[in-house]
């Protein structure tokens, strides 16, 4: 038993030494508070900036989760911004908190820095202005594309559904590449629509989540099979496999995360197919803490 006790203590000492070496890197970063948390949610180290930021609170050895719940709250307007918090004891600043875990030790490292509220407000106004300058009405653009292409296809049963909110149909990437992506999507829907019988219909749904725009083509009377992934679909005058078309579309906007999902299911006693295009256009605008500025990605 003594052997295991010694080994455990040695390992713990080595872990602490490794942690101490890593935290030295952050000693000369003004304004950034650092906290190290072990696998039991106990704080094992904080840097001087942390003590300064939180009025010399003696958190070492304390419970991080308890401290976090007592100190920070989410503001309704910041609910969709995962790393931004309000400090219950400080109304003049917003706090950004990032954490990461080291797999070998199970320790979590937390970096905290604060930004004056007036700076955040200015950033928000600049960000809104930039977003406004980038927006593209995807509904009207797709509507024009659908109308312009419908005479080229035998089956042109493609319609657009109404949307609930004004921004549900906005794409914040008003570039030639973004417009080409929407053209790609319409061409893909028509191509898939013409794989089957003339009874197949497709409706396009528009929605916006916290990360970006979502366009979904819903096909009815469509018996999709695994072999359809290998079938050649007409797309911009070429014959291509569905998988290959999706890959081209996902790389259309290299600065934004774009994904396409194909899902086959049954509803209302009939087979249906969904092709969903997600464009994470919110990530196309970044704000920079150190300069208090906003810019494209």
C-alpha positions in Angstrom: 0.0 0.0 0.0 2.8 2.4 0.8 4.2 1.8 -2.7 1.0 2.9 -4.3 0.7 5.9 -2.0 4.2 7.1 -3.0 3.4 6.5 -6.7 0.2 8.5 -6.4 1.9 11.4 -4.7 4.7 11.4 -7.2 2.3 11.4 -10.1 0.3 14.3 -8.6 3.5 16.2 -8.0 4.5 15.7 -11.7 1.1 16.9 -12.8 1.3 20.0 -10.7 4.8 20.7 -12.0 3.6 20.4 -15.6 0.6 22.7 -14.8 2.9 25.2 -13.2 5.1 25.3 -16.3 2.1 25.9 -18.5 0.7 28.7 -16.3 4.0 30.6 -16.4 3.3 31.4 -20.0 0.3 33.5 -19.0 1.9 35.5 -16.3 2.9 38.3 -18.7 -0.5 38.5 -20.5 -2.2 41.6 -19.0 -5.9 41.4 -18.5 -6.2 37.7 -18.9 -7.2 35.7 -15.8 -6.2 32.1 -15.7 -7.7 29.3 -13.5 -6.7 25.6 -13.4 -9.3 23.1 -12.3 -8.8 19.5 -11.4 -10.9 16.5 -12.3 -12.9 17.0 -9.0 -13.9 20.5 -10.0 -11.5 22.0 -7.4 -9.3 25.0 -8.2 -5.6 24.2 -8.0 -4.1 27.4 -9.3 -5.0 30.9 -10.4 -2.7 33.6 -11.7 -2.3 37.2 -10.4 -4.6 38.6 -13.0 -7.4 36.3 -11.7 -6.9 37.6 -8.1 -6.8 41.2 -9.4 -10.0 40.7 -11.5 -12.0 39.2 -8.7 -10.8 41.4 -5.8 -8.3 38.9 -4.4 -10.8 36.2 -3.8 -9.1 33.1 -2.3 -10.4 30.5 -4.8 -7.5 28.1 -4.6 -8.8 24.8 -3.2 -12.4 26.0 -3.7 -15.1 24.6 -6.0 -15.1 26.2 -9.4 -18.7 25.4 -10.2 -19.9 27.1 -7.0 -17.9 30.2 -7.8 -19.1 30.3 -11.4 -22.8 30.0 -10.5 -22.5 32.7 -7.8 -20.5 35.1 -10.0 -21.8 34.8 -13.6 -25.1 35.0 -15.3 -26.3 34.9 -18.9 -28.1 38.0 -20.2 -31.1 37.4 -22.4 -29.6 39.3 -25.3 -26.4 37.2 -25.0 -28.1 33.9 -24.7 -26.9 32.7 -28.1 -23.3 33.8 -27.4 -22.0 30.8 -25.5 -18.8 32.4 -24.0 -20.1 35.8 -23.1 -21.3 36.4 -19.5 -22.4 39.1 -17.1 -20.6 39.4 -13.7 -23.2 39.8 -10.9 -20.7 42.1 -9.1 -19.7 44.2 -12.1 -22.2 46.0 -14.3 -19.6 47.9 -16.2 -18.0 45.0 -18.1 -18.8 41.9 -20.0 -16.8 38.7 -19.4 -15.6 36.3 -22.0 -14.7 32.8 -20.7 -13.0 30.0 -22.6 -12.1 26.6 -21.2 -10.2 23.6 -22.5 -9.3 20.2 -21.0 -6.0 18.4 -21.0 -6.8 14.8 -21.6 -3.7 13.4 -19.9 -4.4 15.0 -16.6 -8.1 15.7 -16.7 -7.4 19.3 -15.8 -9.4 22.2 -17.2 -7.9 25.5 -18.0 -10.0 28.6 -18.0 -9.1 31.9 -19.6 -11.2 35.0 -18.6 -11.0 38.5 -19.9 -13.4 41.4 -19.6 -14.5 44.1 -22.0 -16.1 47.4 -21.1 -19.8 47.4 -21.9 -19.5 50.6 -23.9 -16.9 48.9 -26.1 -19.2 45.9 -26.6 -22.1 48.2 -27.5 -19.9 49.9 -30.2 -18.8 46.6 -31.5 -22.4 45.4 -31.7 -23.5 48.5 -33.7 -20.5 48.0 -36.1 -21.3 44.4 -36.4 -25.0 45.1 -37.2 -24.0 47.6 -39.8 -21.6 45.2 -41.4 -24.2 42.4 -41.4 -26.7 44.8 -43.0 -24.2 45.6 -45.8 -23.7 41.8 -46.5 -27.3 40.6 -46.5 -28.9 38.9 -49.5 -32.6 38.1 -49.8 -32.4 34.4 -50.5 -36.1 34.0 -50.9 -36.4 36.5 -53.8 -33.2 35.3 -55.3 -34.3 31.7 -55.3 -37.8 32.6 -56.5 -36.2 34.3 -59.6 -34.0 31.2 -60.1 -37.0 28.8 -59.9 -39.0 30.8 -62.3 -36.1 31.2 -64.8 -35.3 27.5 -64.8 -38.7 25.8 -64.7 -39.1 25.7 -68.4 -35.9 23.6 -68.7 -37.3 20.7 -66.8 -40.0 18.1 -67.5 -41.0 18.0 -63.8 -41.1 21.6 -62.5 -43.2 21.0 -59.4 -41.0 23.2 -57.3 -42.5 25.8 -54.9 -41.4 28.1 -52.1 -43.0 28.1 -48.7 -43.8 31.3 -46.8 -41.5 32.1 -43.9 -42.3 33.2 -40.4 -39.8 36.0 -39.7 -38.3 38.6 -42.0 -34.7 37.4 -41.4 -35.6 33.7 -42.0 -34.7 34.1 -45.6 -31.7 36.4 -45.4 -28.2 35.1 -46.2 -25.4 37.3 -44.8 -23.0 36.7 -47.6 -23.9 39.0 -50.5 -21.1 37.7 -52.8 -21.0 36.1 -56.2 -20.0 32.8 -54.6 -23.1 33.0 -52.3 -25.4 33.7 -55.2 -23.8 30.8 -57.1 -24.4 28.5 -54.1 -28.1 29.4 -54.2 -28.2 28.7 -57.9 -26.5 25.4 -57.2 -29.2 24.5 -54.7 -32.1 25.3 -57.0 -30.4 23.3 -59.8 -29.9 20.4 -57.4 -33.5 20.4 -56.4 -34.7 20.3 -60.0 -32.2 17.6 -60.8 -33.4 15.3 -58.0 -37.0 16.2 -58.8 -36.5 14.8 -62.3 -35.0 11.5 -61.1 -38.4 10.0 -60.4 -41.9 10.2 -61.7 -43.8 13.4 -62.6 -45.9 12.9 -59.5 -42.9 14.0 -57.3 -43.2 17.5 -55.8 -40.7 19.6 -53.9 -41.3 22.6 -51.6 -38.5 24.8 -50.2 -38.6 25.8 -46.5 -36.6 28.8 -45.1 -35.5 29.1 -41.5 -32.7 30.7 -39.4 -31.0 29.2 -36.4 -28.5 30.7 -34.1 -25.6 29.9 -36.5 -27.1 30.7 -39.9 -29.5 30.1 -42.7 -31.1 26.8 -43.4 -32.8 25.9 -46.7 -34.7 22.6 -47.0 -36.1 21.0 -50.1 -38.9 18.6 -49.0 -39.8 16.0 -51.7 -43.1 14.1 -51.6 -44.0 10.9 -53.5 -40.3 10.2 -53.7 -39.0 6.7 -53.1 -35.4 7.3 -52.4 -33.0 4.3 -52.4 -29.3 3.9 -51.6 -28.7 3.5 -55.3 -29.9 7.1 -55.9 -26.7 8.3 -54.2 -24.8 6.8 -57.1 -27.3 7.9 -59.8 -26.3 10.6 -62.2 -28.2 13.9 -61.5 -28.5 16.6 -64.1 -26.8 19.7 -62.7 -25.8 22.8 -64.6 -25.9 20.8 -67.9 -23.7 18.0 -66.6 -24.4 14.5 -65.2 -23.0 14.1 -61.7 -23.5 11.9 -58.7 -25.4 13.4 -55.8 -22.5 12.9 -53.4 -20.1 14.8 -55.8 -22.6 17.6 -56.3 -22.9 18.1 -52.5 -19.1 18.2 -52.1 -18.8 20.9 -54.7 -21.5 23.0 -53.0 -20.0 22.5 -49.6 -16.8 24.0 -50.8 -18.5 26.9 -52.6 -18.0 29.3 -49.7 -14.5 28.5 -48.2 -14.7 31.2 -45.5 -18.0 29.8 -44.1 -19.0 26.4 -42.8 -21.5 25.0 -45.4 -23.1 21.6 -45.1 -25.7 19.5 -46.9 -27.8 16.8 -45.4 -29.9 14.2 -47.3 -32.5 12.4 -45.3 -35.1 9.8 -46.4 -38.1 9.2 -44.2 -41.8 8.2 -44.2 -44.6 10.5 -43.1 -48.4 10.6 -43.7 -48.1 7.1 -45.2 -45.8 8.2 -48.0 -42.0 8.3 -48.6 -40.4 11.7 -48.4 -36.9 13.1 -48.9 -35.3 16.2 -47.4 -32.2 17.9 -48.8 -31.0 20.6 -46.3 -28.5 23.3 -47.0 -26.9 25.0 -43.9 -24.8 28.1 -44.3 -23.1 29.3 -41.1 -23.1 32.9 -42.3 -22.9 34.4 -38.7 -19.2 33.2 -38.6 -18.6 35.4 -41.6 -18.3 38.4 -39.3 -15.7 38.5 -36.6 -15.1 41.0 -33.9 -11.6 41.6 -32.4 -11.3 42.2 -28.7 -8.0 43.9 -28.6 -8.8 46.5 -31.2 -12.5 46.8 -30.5 -13.2 46.4 -34.3 -15.4 44.4 -36.5 -14.4 42.9 -39.9 -15.2 40.2 -42.4 -13.8 36.8 -41.6 
